[in-house]
Amino acid sequence: MGWLYDANPNEDALSSISRGDYRFVAVYGYSLVIPGVPMDCFSSFAEIEKWTKPIDGTSDAVDNYEHAKLNEIARVYAGWYNVQILIYLKDKNYFDCAIIDRQ
């Protein structure tokens, strides 16, 4: 997950959009979490899997301080990334769901 230190969620989201990849970034925890996107936007776990790409290595069972820090960075990254994707999808009427605060 060290790639997150230099990642730019806004640029990465725009790059994904240009490739036609509209999936949200998710993080693993007790369950799969999609920061910035309400879970009630999805009707089933199959739909969640279809619409997401989880960050490998995220977990609620952290190994050490570095892993805990990267988990938090992953959540912030995913929140910023997902808001960009969600705005695009809403503008194109591809996805009808409320935007929530990234904090």
LUMLUM-751654 format. One record per residue: residue number from 1; residue in three letters; x, y, z of N, C-alpha, C in turn. Coordinates in steps of 0.1 Angstrom, whole numbers, plus 5000, padded with zeros to 4 digits. Layout:
# residues N
k | r | n.xx | n.yy | n.zz | ca.xx | ca.yy | ca.zz | c.xx | c.yy | c.zz
NUM | ALA | X | Y | Z | X | Y | Z | X | Y | Z $
...
//
This chain:
# residues 103
k | r | n.xx | n.yy | n.zz | ca.xx | ca.yy | ca.zz | c.xx | c.yy | c.zz
1 | MET | 5008 | 4988 | 5000 | 5000 | 5000 | 5000 | 5008 | 5013 | 5000 $
2 | GLY | 5021 | 5011 | 4999 | 5030 | 5023 | 5000 | 5028 | 5032 | 4988 $
3 | TRP | 5022 | 5027 | 4977 | 5019 | 5036 | 4966 | 5010 | 5047 | 4970 $
4 | LEU | 5002 | 5046 | 4981 | 4993 | 5056 | 4985 | 5000 | 5069 | 4989 $
5 | TYR | 5013 | 5068 | 4994 | 5020 | 5080 | 4998 | 5021 | 5091 | 4986 $
6 | ASP | 5022 | 5086 | 4974 | 5024 | 5095 | 4963 | 5011 | 5096 | 4954 $
7 | ALA | 5001 | 5089 | 4958 | 4989 | 5088 | 4949 | 4981 | 5102 | 4949 $
8 | ASN | 4975 | 5105 | 4938 | 4966 | 5116 | 4937 | 4952 | 5112 | 4933 $
9 | PRO | 4943 | 5112 | 4943 | 4930 | 5106 | 4940 | 4922 | 5113 | 4929 $
10 | ASN | 4924 | 5126 | 4928 | 4917 | 5134 | 4917 | 4922 | 5130 | 4904 $
11 | GLU | 4935 | 5129 | 4902 | 4941 | 5125 | 4889 | 4938 | 5111 | 4886 $
12 | ASP | 4939 | 5102 | 4896 | 4936 | 5088 | 4894 | 4921 | 5086 | 4890 $
13 | ALA | 4912 | 5094 | 4896 | 4898 | 5092 | 4892 | 4896 | 5097 | 4878 $
14 | LEU | 4902 | 5108 | 4874 | 4900 | 5113 | 4860 | 4906 | 5103 | 4850 $
15 | SER | 4917 | 5097 | 4854 | 4924 | 5087 | 4845 | 4914 | 5075 | 4844 $
16 | SER | 4908 | 5071 | 4855 | 4899 | 5059 | 4854 | 4887 | 5063 | 4845 $
17 | ILE | 4881 | 5075 | 4847 | 4870 | 5079 | 4839 | 4874 | 5079 | 4824 $
18 | SER | 4886 | 5084 | 4821 | 4890 | 5084 | 4807 | 4891 | 5070 | 4801 $
19 | ARG | 4893 | 5060 | 4809 | 4894 | 5046 | 4805 | 4880 | 5039 | 4805 $
20 | GLY | 4870 | 5046 | 4810 | 4857 | 5040 | 4811 | 4855 | 5032 | 4823 $
21 | ASP | 4864 | 5033 | 4833 | 4863 | 5026 | 4846 | 4857 | 5034 | 4856 $
22 | TYR | 4844 | 5032 | 4859 | 4836 | 5040 | 4868 | 4835 | 5034 | 4882 $
23 | ARG | 4843 | 5024 | 4885 | 4841 | 5017 | 4898 | 4847 | 5026 | 4909 $
24 | PHE | 4841 | 5025 | 4921 | 4845 | 5032 | 4933 | 4856 | 5024 | 4939 $
25 | VAL | 4864 | 5031 | 4947 | 4875 | 5025 | 4955 | 4869 | 5022 | 4968 $
26 | ALA | 4871 | 5009 | 4972 | 4867 | 5004 | 4985 | 4878 | 5000 | 4994 $
27 | VAL | 4876 | 5000 | 5007 | 4886 | 4995 | 5016 | 4880 | 4984 | 5025 $
28 | TYR | 4889 | 4975 | 5028 | 4884 | 4964 | 5037 | 4885 | 4968 | 5051 $
29 | GLY | 4875 | 4963 | 5059 | 4875 | 4965 | 5073 | 4867 | 4954 | 5079 $
30 | TYR | 4859 | 4956 | 5088 | 4850 | 4946 | 5093 | 4841 | 4941 | 5081 $
31 | SER | 4838 | 4950 | 5072 | 4831 | 4947 | 5060 | 4837 | 4956 | 5049 $
32 | LEU | 4833 | 4955 | 5037 | 4838 | 4964 | 5026 | 4831 | 4977 | 5028 $
33 | VAL | 4840 | 4988 | 5028 | 4835 | 5002 | 5030 | 4839 | 5010 | 5017 $
34 | ILE | 4829 | 5018 | 5013 | 4831 | 5026 | 5001 | 4831 | 5041 | 5006 $
35 | PRO | 4842 | 5047 | 5010 | 4841 | 5060 | 5016 | 4835 | 5070 | 5006 $
36 | GLY | 4826 | 5079 | 5011 | 4820 | 5089 | 5003 | 4808 | 5085 | 4996 $
37 | VAL | 4805 | 5072 | 4996 | 4793 | 5066 | 4989 | 4784 | 5059 | 4999 $
38 | PRO | 4772 | 5063 | 5001 | 4763 | 5056 | 5010 | 4761 | 5042 | 5006 $
39 | MET | 4761 | 5033 | 5016 | 4759 | 5019 | 5012 | 4745 | 5016 | 5007 $
40 | ASP | 4735 | 5024 | 5011 | 4722 | 5022 | 5006 | 4720 | 5025 | 4991 $
41 | CYS | 4731 | 5030 | 4985 | 4731 | 5032 | 4970 | 4731 | 5018 | 4963 $
42 | PHE | 4734 | 5008 | 4970 | 4736 | 4994 | 4964 | 4725 | 4985 | 4969 $
43 | SER | 4719 | 4977 | 4961 | 4708 | 4968 | 4965 | 4713 | 4955 | 4969 $
44 | SER | 4725 | 4951 | 4967 | 4730 | 4938 | 4970 | 4746 | 4938 | 4971 $
45 | PHE | 4751 | 4927 | 4977 | 4766 | 4926 | 4978 | 4771 | 4924 | 4964 $
46 | ALA | 4764 | 4917 | 4955 | 4768 | 4915 | 4941 | 4770 | 4929 | 4934 $
47 | GLU | 4760 | 4938 | 4937 | 4761 | 4951 | 4931 | 4773 | 4959 | 4936 $
48 | ILE | 4776 | 4957 | 4949 | 4787 | 4964 | 4955 | 4800 | 4959 | 4949 $
49 | GLU | 4801 | 4946 | 4947 | 4813 | 4940 | 4940 | 4815 | 4945 | 4926 $
50 | LYS | 4803 | 4946 | 4919 | 4804 | 4951 | 4905 | 4809 | 4966 | 4904 $
51 | TRP | 4805 | 4974 | 4914 | 4808 | 4988 | 4914 | 4821 | 4992 | 4921 $
52 | THR | 4828 | 4983 | 4927 | 4840 | 4986 | 4935 | 4853 | 4979 | 4930 $
53 | LYS | 4864 | 4986 | 4934 | 4877 | 4979 | 4933 | 4884 | 4982 | 4947 $
54 | PRO | 4884 | 4972 | 4955 | 4890 | 4974 | 4969 | 4906 | 4976 | 4968 $
55 | ILE | 4911 | 4983 | 4978 | 4925 | 4985 | 4979 | 4931 | 4973 | 4986 $
56 | ASP | 4939 | 4965 | 4980 | 4945 | 4954 | 4986 | 4954 | 4958 | 4998 $
57 | GLY | 4953 | 4950 | 5008 | 4961 | 4953 | 5020 | 4954 | 4960 | 5031 $
58 | THR | 4942 | 4967 | 5028 | 4935 | 4973 | 5038 | 4928 | 4963 | 5047 $
59 | SER | 4926 | 4966 | 5059 | 4920 | 4956 | 5069 | 4917 | 4963 | 5082 $
60 | ASP | 4908 | 4957 | 5090 | 4906 | 4962 | 5103 | 4915 | 4955 | 5113 $
61 | ALA | 4922 | 4945 | 5108 | 4932 | 4938 | 5116 | 4946 | 4943 | 5112 $
62 | VAL | 4951 | 4953 | 5119 | 4964 | 4959 | 5115 | 4975 | 4952 | 5121 $
63 | ASP | 4986 | 4952 | 5114 | 4998 | 4945 | 5118 | 5007 | 4953 | 5127 $
64 | ASN | 5008 | 4966 | 5124 | 5017 | 4976 | 5131 | 5012 | 4990 | 5128 $
65 | TYR | 5020 | 4999 | 5133 | 5017 | 5013 | 5132 | 5016 | 5018 | 5117 $
66 | GLU | 5026 | 5013 | 5109 | 5027 | 5017 | 5095 | 5014 | 5012 | 5088 $
67 | HIS | 5010 | 5000 | 5091 | 4998 | 4994 | 5084 | 4986 | 5002 | 5088 $
68 | ALA | 4985 | 5006 | 5101 | 4974 | 5014 | 5105 | 4974 | 5028 | 5098 $
69 | LYS | 4985 | 5034 | 5097 | 4986 | 5047 | 5090 | 4982 | 5046 | 5075 $
70 | LEU | 4987 | 5035 | 5069 | 4983 | 5033 | 5055 | 4968 | 5030 | 5053 $
71 | ASN | 4962 | 5023 | 5063 | 4948 | 5021 | 5062 | 4940 | 5034 | 5063 $
72 | GLU | 4945 | 5044 | 5071 | 4938 | 5057 | 5072 | 4940 | 5065 | 5059 $
73 | ILE | 4952 | 5064 | 5054 | 4955 | 5071 | 5041 | 4946 | 5065 | 5030 $
74 | ALA | 4944 | 5052 | 5030 | 4936 | 5045 | 5020 | 4921 | 5050 | 5021 $
75 | ARG | 4916 | 5052 | 5033 | 4903 | 5057 | 5035 | 4901 | 5071 | 5029 $
76 | VAL | 4911 | 5080 | 5032 | 4910 | 5093 | 5027 | 4911 | 5094 | 5012 $
77 | TYR | 4921 | 5086 | 5007 | 4923 | 5085 | 4992 | 4909 | 5081 | 4986 $
78 | ALA | 4904 | 5070 | 4991 | 4891 | 5065 | 4985 | 4880 | 5075 | 4986 $
79 | GLY | 4879 | 5082 | 4997 | 4868 | 5092 | 4998 | 4870 | 5103 | 4987 $
80 | TRP | 4881 | 5108 | 4985 | 4884 | 5118 | 4975 | 4881 | 5113 | 4961 $
81 | TYR | 4887 | 5101 | 4958 | 4885 | 5094 | 4945 | 4870 | 5092 | 4942 $
82 | ASN | 4863 | 5087 | 4952 | 4849 | 5083 | 4950 | 4840 | 5095 | 4947 $
83 | VAL | 4843 | 5106 | 4954 | 4835 | 5118 | 4951 | 4837 | 5122 | 4937 $
84 | GLN | 4849 | 5121 | 4932 | 4851 | 5125 | 4917 | 4843 | 5116 | 4908 $
85 | ILE | 4844 | 5103 | 4911 | 4836 | 5093 | 4903 | 4821 | 5096 | 4904 $
86 | LEU | 4817 | 5098 | 4916 | 4802 | 5100 | 4919 | 4797 | 5112 | 4912 $
87 | ILE | 4805 | 5123 | 4912 | 4800 | 5135 | 4905 | 4799 | 5133 | 4890 $
88 | TYR | 4809 | 5126 | 4885 | 4809 | 5123 | 4870 | 4796 | 5114 | 4867 $
89 | LEU | 4794 | 5104 | 4875 | 4783 | 5095 | 4872 | 4770 | 5102 | 4873 $
90 | LYS | 4768 | 5111 | 4883 | 4756 | 5118 | 4885 | 4754 | 5128 | 4873 $
91 | ASP | 4765 | 5135 | 4869 | 4763 | 5144 | 4858 | 4759 | 5137 | 4845 $
92 | LYS | 4763 | 5125 | 4843 | 4760 | 5117 | 4831 | 4747 | 5109 | 4833 $
93 | ASN | 4741 | 5110 | 4845 | 4729 | 5102 | 4849 | 4731 | 5087 | 4848 $
94 | TYR | 4743 | 5082 | 4851 | 4746 | 5068 | 4852 | 4744 | 5062 | 4865 $
95 | PHE | 4743 | 5070 | 4876 | 4742 | 5065 | 4889 | 4735 | 5075 | 4897 $
96 | ASP | 4724 | 5072 | 4904 | 4716 | 5081 | 4911 | 4717 | 5078 | 4926 $
97 | CYS | 4726 | 5086 | 4932 | 4728 | 5084 | 4946 | 4734 | 5097 | 4952 $
98 | ALA | 4731 | 5099 | 4965 | 4736 | 5112 | 4971 | 4751 | 5112 | 4974 $
99 | ILE | 4756 | 5123 | 4973 | 4770 | 5125 | 4976 | 4771 | 5128 | 4991 $
100 | ILE | 4780 | 5122 | 4999 | 4782 | 5125 | 5013 | 4796 | 5131 | 5015 $
101 | ASP | 4797 | 5137 | 5027 | 4809 | 5144 | 5030 | 4821 | 5134 | 5030 $
102 | ARG | 4833 | 5139 | 5025 | 4845 | 5131 | 5025 | 4852 | 5129 | 5038 $
103 | GLN | 4848 | 5137 | 5048 | 4855 | 5137 | 5061 | 4853 | 5124 | 5068 $
//
